[in-house]
Structure formats: structure tokens, C-alpha cells
Amino acid sequence: MKPKSLLFFFILLCSLTAPLLGTRSKTPDNGTIYRVSKQLCWGCIGESLEFLFTHNLVRATKWEPLLFWDFRLEKYARWWAMQRQADCKLQHSFPEGDFKLGENIYWGSGSTWRPSDAVRAWSEEEKYYDYATNSCREGQMCGHYTQIVWKNTRRIGCARVVCDSGDVFMTCNYDPPEVVTPGSMAEPSSAVVGSSSSKPFINKTISIRLNESNYLLWRQQVLFAIESLALESHIDGTKATPSQYVVVNGVRTVNPKFVAFKQQDNTLCSWLLSSISPTILPSLVNCRTTVEI
């Protein structure tokens, strides 16, 4: 890179790293973020640049430093995407509780889903996140969003694959990963920790919405999605709701298993309702559990 080009790139990058300069009067425009993202993704084309650009769009709105593309992380993400090509299972690459990198994963029914669709789904979790308390609304997930905007993350690598089924699987890895602290909203998140108490239903996108004429097709897609997460017991009623309270050392306290179950069931309910057309929704207004739906 020529000295003048390097200087221009440095000036652009600093203009987007406002916390270092102490100015936050105006969010950089999309064109500037795209040009700088290309500089931060040397040799990138197509999907790689789309992944990086859409991530940096989200980070720029929070005045966080933009991410660099890391080809080693991309190689790892691509390896994992190829492992999932046969079954398209929405599964993390690390054993639960042993994440070495930050990781967001996405599944979409059909072959048309793009990197921007995955990043949009992850970033929409912001509406459930409370900055003041660093917590997520009960029964919702925020960990995909907080991983995207985590202030210390500097590098990213992602991959997209069309599975044998014709559906799409996407995965992104982040370094350094989001730090999980006791009591923080990231603790139960599937984005970084992969906790079994909060499976990523909302990233299993259904290509159709239930109406009066497409029940069988809708049901097939819903069942495939739920079975891939081994959650059939939530819809057939075979999984009993844990007791709300337990007694520990003579003290009555909330049962953690009950909290985990409710978070899981509430998230699944929300996901199911989002796949139902407005003409059907009124008949489900009184449903409070997945079984009822």
C-alpha cells in the first residue's frame, strides 16, 4: 500500500473510531463505512465483504471500532459450515461451555438467504437489550447482537453454505470473543456460551407464513426446524413444566430449571407466532405456551 493511500486509510479509520477522538456528532455514512470495510478486508470479494460491511454498519451506529477480516477465522468458519452442509443443523462448533472464539450461527429455509439477512436477524436483538442494566428482556436473546458490537472484538471471519437440503447455513467467528461475566445478559446466550437454556430458534427462518391454505407445508417446515434442535417435547406436551420453586437448605427459592424452561418455551412461542399470518393470529391471542399454540 502506498504511503499516501495508507495515510488516507488511517484518516478514514480514525474518523470512524470516534471514542478515540471524543466526537460523536454524526454517524459515518454507509458509503464511507463500505470503503473502509474494503480496506479492512484486503482481497475480499462477494460474501466476505458483505459479512464485514454489514457487521461494521451495526458497529458504526454505536461508535465502536470497525472490524478487520481475518482469513484464519474465515477458514475456520468455512470448515464448520462444510461440516453442516449435509444436515444444516443449527449447531455451534465448540462444545457447550468451552467456546474459544465468539460465534454466531444462522439457518434459513431455502437457498436465497444472504450474509446481510443473518446479520440483520442477529442485530435485531438490540430491541431486547437494556444498556443500563446490561441485561436482556426475560425470555428473549441478545447475545448475537452483543457479540456483534462487543467493544474489544477486532477480527471476524464468516462463511455461508447452501446445504444438501437446499437451505442455508451461515456462521461467523469473532476474536477476541465477548467476555461473559457473572450475572450479565451474555451468560445464557447461545451466541457465545451456547447454553441449552436458550436455543437460537429465532435464526431458523421459515420461508412461508401460515394461512388458511398452506398448513401442511408450514407444519413440515416448522417440524424440521424444531426437530433439528431436539425440541419436539415442547410441542407434543411430553415435557413437564418444572416446579417454579425449590427448597434449598430450608430456603424457598426460584427453580433455575423452571426459569430455563420458561425462557426456552417463551422464545419458541415467539418464533412460532412470527411464522403465522395476521389472519390467523387473532385465534391464538390467549395462547401462553408452545403446547397451546
DRENDO-1510 file (C-alpha; in Angstrom, 1 decimal, always signed):
<recs>
REC; n; res; u; v; w
REC; 1; MET; +0.0; +0.0; +0.0 .
REC; 2; LYS; +1.4; +3.4; -1.0 .
REC; 3; PRO; +2.2; +5.9; +1.8 .
REC; 4; LYS; -0.5; +8.3; +0.6 .
REC; 5; SER; -3.1; +5.6; +0.4 .
REC; 6; LEU; -2.1; +4.4; +3.9 .
REC; 7; LEU; -2.4; +7.9; +5.3 .
REC; 8; PHE; -5.9; +8.3; +3.7 .
REC; 9; PHE; -7.0; +4.9; +5.1 .
REC; 10; PHE; -5.7; +5.9; +8.5 .
REC; 11; ILE; -7.7; +9.2; +8.5 .
REC; 12; LEU; -10.8; +7.3; +7.4 .
REC; 13; LEU; -10.4; +4.7; +10.1 .
REC; 14; CYS; -9.9; +7.3; +12.8 .
REC; 15; SER; -13.0; +9.2; +11.6 .
REC; 16; LEU; -15.0; +6.1; +12.4 .
REC; 17; THR; -13.4; +5.4; +15.7 .
REC; 18; ALA; -14.9; +8.4; +17.4 .
REC; 19; PRO; -14.4; +7.3; +21.0 .
REC; 20; LEU; -10.7; +7.8; +20.4 .
REC; 21; LEU; -11.3; +11.4; +19.1 .
REC; 22; GLY; -14.1; +12.3; +21.5 .
REC; 23; THR; -16.6; +13.3; +18.8 .
REC; 24; ARG; -19.9; +11.5; +18.2 .
REC; 25; SER; -21.9; +14.2; +16.5 .
REC; 26; LYS; -22.7; +12.2; +13.3 .
REC; 27; THR; -22.7; +8.6; +12.4 .
REC; 28; PRO; -20.5; +7.9; +9.3 .
REC; 29; ASP; -22.5; +7.4; +6.1 .
REC; 30; ASN; -22.9; +3.9; +4.6 .
REC; 31; GLY; -20.6; +4.8; +1.7 .
REC; 32; THR; -17.7; +5.7; +4.0 .
REC; 33; ILE; -18.2; +2.5; +6.0 .
REC; 34; TYR; -18.2; +0.4; +2.9 .
REC; 35; ARG; -15.0; +2.0; +1.6 .
REC; 36; VAL; -13.2; +1.5; +4.9 .
REC; 37; SER; -14.6; -2.1; +5.2 .
REC; 38; LYS; -13.0; -2.9; +1.8 .
REC; 39; GLN; -9.7; -1.6; +3.2 .
REC; 40; LEU; -10.1; -3.8; +6.2 .
REC; 41; CYS; -10.8; -6.8; +4.1 .
REC; 42; TRP; -7.8; -7.0; +1.7 .
REC; 43; GLY; -8.5; -9.3; -1.1 .
REC; 44; CYS; -12.1; -9.9; -0.1 .
REC; 45; ILE; -14.9; -10.2; -2.6 .
REC; 46; GLY; -18.6; -11.1; -2.6 .
REC; 47; GLU; -19.9; -12.7; +0.6 .
REC; 48; SER; -16.9; -12.0; +2.7 .
REC; 49; LEU; -17.1; -8.2; +2.1 .
REC; 50; GLU; -20.9; -8.4; +2.6 .
REC; 51; PHE; -20.4; -10.1; +6.0 .
REC; 52; LEU; -17.8; -7.5; +7.1 .
REC; 53; PHE; -19.7; -4.4; +5.8 .
REC; 54; THR; -23.0; -5.3; +7.4 .
REC; 55; HIS; -21.3; -6.0; +10.7 .
REC; 56; ASN; -19.5; -2.7; +10.6 .
REC; 57; LEU; -22.7; -0.9; +9.8 .
REC; 58; VAL; -24.1; -2.1; +13.1 .
REC; 59; ARG; -20.9; -1.2; +15.0 .
REC; 60; ALA; -20.7; +2.2; +13.5 .
REC; 61; THR; -24.1; +3.2; +14.9 .
REC; 62; LYS; -22.6; +2.5; +18.4 .
REC; 63; TRP; -19.3; +4.2; +17.6 .
REC; 64; GLU; -17.4; +1.0; +18.1 .
REC; 65; PRO; -14.1; +0.4; +16.2 .
REC; 66; LEU; -14.7; -1.3; +12.9 .
REC; 67; LEU; -13.8; -5.0; +12.5 .
REC; 68; PHE; -11.0; -6.4; +10.3 .
REC; 69; TRP; -11.5; -9.5; +8.2 .
REC; 70; ASP; -9.3; -12.4; +9.4 .
REC; 71; PHE; -8.7; -15.2; +6.8 .
REC; 72; ARG; -7.8; -17.7; +9.5 .
REC; 73; LEU; -11.2; -17.1; +11.2 .
REC; 74; GLU; -12.8; -17.4; +7.7 .
REC; 75; LYS; -11.0; -20.7; +7.2 .
REC; 76; TYR; -12.3; -22.0; +10.5 .
REC; 77; ALA; -15.9; -20.8; +9.8 .
REC; 78; ARG; -15.8; -22.3; +6.3 .
REC; 79; TRP; -14.6; -25.6; +7.8 .
REC; 80; TRP; -17.6; -25.6; +10.2 .
REC; 81; ALA; -20.1; -24.6; +7.5 .
REC; 82; MET; -18.9; -27.6; +5.4 .
REC; 83; GLN; -19.4; -29.9; +8.4 .
REC; 84; ARG; -23.0; -28.7; +8.5 .
REC; 85; GLN; -23.6; -28.9; +4.8 .
REC; 86; ALA; -25.1; -32.4; +5.0 .
REC; 87; ASP; -27.6; -31.8; +7.7 .
REC; 88; CYS; -27.8; -27.9; +8.0 .
REC; 89; LYS; -28.2; -28.4; +11.8 .
REC; 90; LEU; -28.1; -25.2; +13.8 .
REC; 91; GLN; -25.2; -26.3; +15.9 .
REC; 92; HIS; -22.2; -24.5; +17.3 .
REC; 93; SER; -18.7; -25.6; +16.5 .
REC; 94; PHE; -17.5; -25.7; +20.1 .
REC; 95; PRO; -18.6; -28.0; +22.9 .
REC; 96; GLU; -21.1; -26.3; +25.2 .
REC; 97; GLY; -19.3; -24.1; +27.8 .
REC; 98; ASP; -15.9; -24.4; +26.0 .
REC; 99; PHE; -16.0; -21.6; +23.4 .
REC; 100; LYS; -12.6; -20.4; +22.2 .
REC; 101; LEU; -14.0; -17.8; +19.9 .
REC; 102; GLY; -17.2; -15.8; +19.7 .
REC; 103; GLU; -19.6; -17.5; +17.3 .
REC; 104; ASN; -23.0; -16.6; +15.8 .
REC; 105; ILE; -24.9; -19.1; +13.6 .
REC; 106; TYR; -27.9; -18.8; +11.3 .
REC; 107; TRP; -30.2; -21.1; +9.3 .
REC; 108; GLY; -32.7; -20.1; +6.7 .
REC; 109; SER; -35.2; -22.2; +4.7 .
REC; 110; GLY; -34.4; -22.0; +1.0 .
REC; 111; SER; -31.3; -21.0; -0.8 .
REC; 112; THR; -31.7; -17.2; -1.2 .
REC; 113; TRP; -30.6; -16.1; +2.3 .
REC; 114; ARG; -27.6; -13.7; +2.2 .
REC; 115; PRO; -25.0; -12.6; +4.8 .
REC; 116; SER; -27.0; -9.4; +5.3 .
REC; 117; ASP; -30.0; -11.4; +6.3 .
REC; 118; ALA; -28.1; -13.2; +9.0 .
REC; 119; VAL; -26.5; -10.0; +10.4 .
REC; 120; ARG; -29.9; -8.3; +10.3 .
REC; 121; ALA; -31.5; -11.2; +12.3 .
REC; 122; TRP; -28.7; -11.0; +14.9 .
REC; 123; SER; -28.7; -7.3; +15.2 .
REC; 124; GLU; -32.5; -7.0; +15.6 .
REC; 125; GLU; -32.0; -8.5; +19.1 .
REC; 126; GLU; -30.9; -5.0; +20.2 .
REC; 127; LYS; -34.6; -4.2; +20.9 .
REC; 128; TYR; -34.4; -6.7; +23.8 .
REC; 129; TYR; -31.2; -5.4; +25.3 .
REC; 130; ASP; -31.1; -2.9; +28.2 .
REC; 131; TYR; -27.8; -1.0; +28.1 .
REC; 132; ALA; -28.4; +0.5; +31.6 .
REC; 133; THR; -28.5; -2.9; +33.3 .
REC; 134; ASN; -26.5; -4.9; +30.7 .
REC; 135; SER; -29.4; -7.4; +30.6 .
REC; 136; CYS; -31.8; -9.0; +28.2 .
REC; 137; ARG; -35.6; -8.9; +28.4 .
REC; 138; GLU; -36.8; -12.1; +30.1 .
REC; 139; GLY; -37.5; -14.9; +27.6 .
REC; 140; GLN; -35.5; -13.2; +24.8 .
REC; 141; MET; -32.0; -13.4; +23.4 .
REC; 142; CYS; -29.4; -10.6; +23.0 .
REC; 143; GLY; -26.1; -12.5; +22.8 .
REC; 144; HIS; -25.9; -12.5; +18.9 .
REC; 145; TYR; -26.3; -8.7; +19.0 .
REC; 146; THR; -23.9; -8.0; +21.8 .
REC; 147; GLN; -21.3; -10.2; +20.2 .
REC; 148; ILE; -21.5; -8.0; +17.0 .
REC; 149; VAL; -21.0; -4.8; +19.0 .
REC; 150; TRP; -18.6; -6.1; +21.7 .
REC; 151; LYS; -16.1; -3.2; +22.1 .
REC; 152; ASN; -13.0; -5.4; +22.4 .
REC; 153; THR; -13.7; -7.6; +19.3 .
REC; 154; ARG; -11.3; -6.7; +16.4 .
REC; 155; ARG; -11.4; -9.6; +13.9 .
REC; 156; ILE; -14.1; -11.6; +12.2 .
REC; 157; GLY; -14.3; -14.4; +9.7 .
REC; 158; CYS; -17.5; -15.9; +8.3 .
REC; 159; ALA; -18.8; -18.4; +5.8 .
REC; 160; ARG; -22.1; -19.3; +4.0 .
REC; 161; VAL; -23.1; -22.7; +2.6 .
REC; 162; VAL; -26.1; -24.0; +0.7 .
REC; 163; CYS; -26.9; -27.3; +2.4 .
REC; 164; ASP; -27.8; -30.6; +0.7 .
REC; 165; SER; -31.4; -29.9; +1.6 .
REC; 166; GLY; -31.3; -26.6; -0.3 .
REC; 167; ASP; -31.4; -24.5; +2.9 .
REC; 168; VAL; -28.7; -22.0; +4.0 .
REC; 169; PHE; -26.3; -22.3; +7.0 .
REC; 170; MET; -24.1; -19.3; +8.0 .
REC; 171; THR; -21.6; -18.9; +10.7 .
REC; 172; CYS; -19.3; -16.1; +12.0 .
REC; 173; ASN; -16.4; -16.3; +14.4 .
REC; 174; TYR; -15.1; -13.3; +16.4 .
REC; 175; ASP; -11.8; -12.6; +18.2 .
REC; 176; PRO; -11.5; -11.6; +20.9 .
REC; 177; PRO; -14.8; -13.1; +21.9 .
REC; 178; GLU; -17.4; -11.3; +24.0 .
REC; 179; VAL; -16.4; -11.7; +27.7 .
REC; 180; VAL; -19.1; -13.4; +29.8 .
REC; 181; THR; -19.4; -12.1; +33.3 .
REC; 182; PRO; -21.5; -13.5; +36.1 .
REC; 183; GLY; -25.0; -12.0; +36.0 .
REC; 184; SER; -24.5; -10.4; +32.6 .
REC; 185; MET; -27.0; -10.9; +29.8 .
REC; 186; ALA; -24.4; -12.8; +27.8 .
REC; 187; GLU; -24.4; -15.7; +30.3 .
REC; 188; PRO; -27.3; -17.6; +28.9 .
REC; 189; SER; -26.8; -16.6; +25.3 .
REC; 190; SER; -26.5; -19.1; +22.6 .
REC; 191; ALA; -24.3; -16.7; +20.6 .
REC; 192; VAL; -21.2; -17.1; +22.8 .
REC; 193; VAL; -21.9; -19.6; +25.5 .
REC; 194; GLY; -24.3; -21.9; +23.7 .
REC; 195; SER; -26.4; -22.6; +26.8 .
REC; 196; SER; -29.1; -25.3; +26.4 .
REC; 197; SER; -31.5; -22.9; +28.2 .
REC; 198; SER; -31.7; -20.6; +25.3 .
REC; 199; LYS; -31.6; -22.3; +21.9 .
REC; 200; PRO; -31.4; -20.0; +18.9 .
REC; 201; PHE; -34.9; -20.5; +17.5 .
REC; 202; ILE; -35.2; -17.0; +16.0 .
REC; 203; ASN; -32.4; -17.7; +13.5 .
REC; 204; LYS; -34.4; -20.6; +12.0 .
REC; 205; THR; -36.3; -18.7; +9.4 .
REC; 206; ILE; -39.5; -20.1; +7.9 .
REC; 207; SER; -40.0; -19.1; +4.2 .
REC; 208; ILE; -43.8; -19.1; +4.4 .
REC; 209; ARG; -46.3; -17.8; +6.9 .
REC; 210; LEU; -49.3; -19.9; +8.0 .
REC; 211; ASN; -52.6; -19.1; +6.4 .
REC; 212; GLU; -55.9; -20.8; +5.7 .
REC; 213; SER; -54.5; -22.8; +2.7 .
REC; 214; ASN; -50.9; -23.8; +3.5 .
REC; 215; TYR; -51.0; -25.6; +6.8 .
REC; 216; LEU; -49.3; -28.9; +5.7 .
REC; 217; LEU; -46.3; -27.0; +4.1 .
REC; 218; TRP; -46.0; -24.7; +7.0 .
REC; 219; ARG; -46.2; -27.6; +9.5 .
REC; 220; GLN; -43.5; -29.5; +7.6 .
REC; 221; GLN; -41.0; -26.6; +7.8 .
REC; 222; VAL; -41.8; -25.9; +11.5 .
REC; 223; LEU; -41.3; -29.6; +12.4 .
REC; 224; PHE; -38.0; -29.8; +10.6 .
REC; 225; ALA; -36.7; -26.7; +12.4 .
REC; 226; ILE; -37.9; -27.9; +15.8 .
REC; 227; GLU; -36.6; -31.5; +15.3 .
REC; 228; SER; -33.2; -30.1; +14.4 .
REC; 229; LEU; -33.0; -28.6; +17.9 .
REC; 230; ALA; -34.5; -31.7; +19.6 .
REC; 231; LEU; -37.4; -29.7; +21.0 .
REC; 232; GLU; -40.3; -31.9; +20.0 .
REC; 233; SER; -41.3; -32.3; +23.6 .
REC; 234; HIS; -42.2; -28.7; +23.8 .
REC; 235; ILE; -44.9; -29.1; +21.2 .
REC; 236; ASP; -46.3; -32.5; +21.9 .
REC; 237; GLY; -46.7; -31.9; +25.7 .
REC; 238; THR; -44.4; -34.7; +26.8 .
REC; 239; LYS; -42.0; -32.3; +28.6 .
REC; 240; ALA; -43.5; -31.5; +32.0 .
REC; 241; THR; -43.0; -27.9; +33.3 .
REC; 242; PRO; -40.5; -28.0; +36.2 .
REC; 243; SER; -41.7; -26.8; +39.6 .
REC; 244; GLN; -41.5; -23.0; +39.9 .
REC; 245; TYR; -39.9; -23.1; +43.4 .
REC; 246; VAL; -37.5; -25.4; +45.2 .
REC; 247; VAL; -36.3; -25.6; +48.7 .
REC; 248; VAL; -32.5; -25.3; +49.2 .
REC; 249; ASN; -31.1; -25.5; +52.7 .
REC; 250; GLY; -34.5; -24.8; +54.1 .
REC; 251; VAL; -35.0; -21.7; +51.9 .
REC; 252; ARG; -37.7; -21.5; +49.2 .
REC; 253; THR; -36.2; -20.1; +46.0 .
REC; 254; VAL; -36.9; -20.0; +42.3 .
REC; 255; ASN; -36.1; -23.2; +40.5 .
REC; 256; PRO; -33.3; -22.5; +37.9 .
REC; 257; LYS; -34.8; -25.3; +35.7 .
REC; 258; PHE; -38.1; -23.6; +35.7 .
REC; 259; VAL; -36.5; -20.3; +34.6 .
REC; 260; ALA; -34.6; -22.1; +31.8 .
REC; 261; PHE; -37.7; -23.9; +30.7 .
REC; 262; LYS; -39.8; -20.8; +30.5 .
REC; 263; GLN; -37.1; -18.9; +28.6 .
REC; 264; GLN; -36.9; -21.7; +26.1 .
REC; 265; ASP; -40.7; -22.1; +25.7 .
REC; 266; ASN; -41.3; -18.3; +25.5 .
REC; 267; THR; -38.7; -18.0; +22.8 .
REC; 268; LEU; -40.2; -20.9; +20.9 .
REC; 269; CYS; -43.6; -19.4; +21.2 .
REC; 270; SER; -42.4; -16.0; +19.9 .
REC; 271; TRP; -40.7; -17.8; +17.0 .
REC; 272; LEU; -43.9; -19.8; +16.1 .
REC; 273; LEU; -46.1; -16.7; +16.3 .
REC; 274; SER; -43.8; -14.8; +13.9 .
REC; 275; SER; -44.4; -17.5; +11.3 .
REC; 276; ILE; -48.2; -17.1; +11.4 .
REC; 277; SER; -50.1; -14.7; +9.2 .
REC; 278; PRO; -52.2; -11.8; +10.7 .
REC; 279; THR; -55.4; -13.5; +9.6 .
REC; 280; ILE; -54.7; -16.5; +11.9 .
REC; 281; LEU; -53.1; -14.7; +14.9 .
REC; 282; PRO; -56.3; -13.4; +16.5 .
REC; 283; SER; -57.4; -17.0; +17.2 .
REC; 284; LEU; -54.2; -17.6; +19.2 .
REC; 285; VAL; -54.4; -14.4; +21.3 .
REC; 286; ASN; -55.0; -16.4; +24.5 .
REC; 287; CYS; -52.2; -18.9; +24.0 .
REC; 288; ARG; -49.4; -18.7; +26.5 .
REC; 289; THR; -47.3; -21.8; +25.8 .
REC; 290; THR; -46.0; -23.7; +22.9 .
REC; 291; VAL; -48.3; -26.6; +23.5 .
REC; 292; GLU; -51.3; -24.3; +23.4 .
REC; 293; ILE; -50.3; -22.9; +20.1 .
</recs>
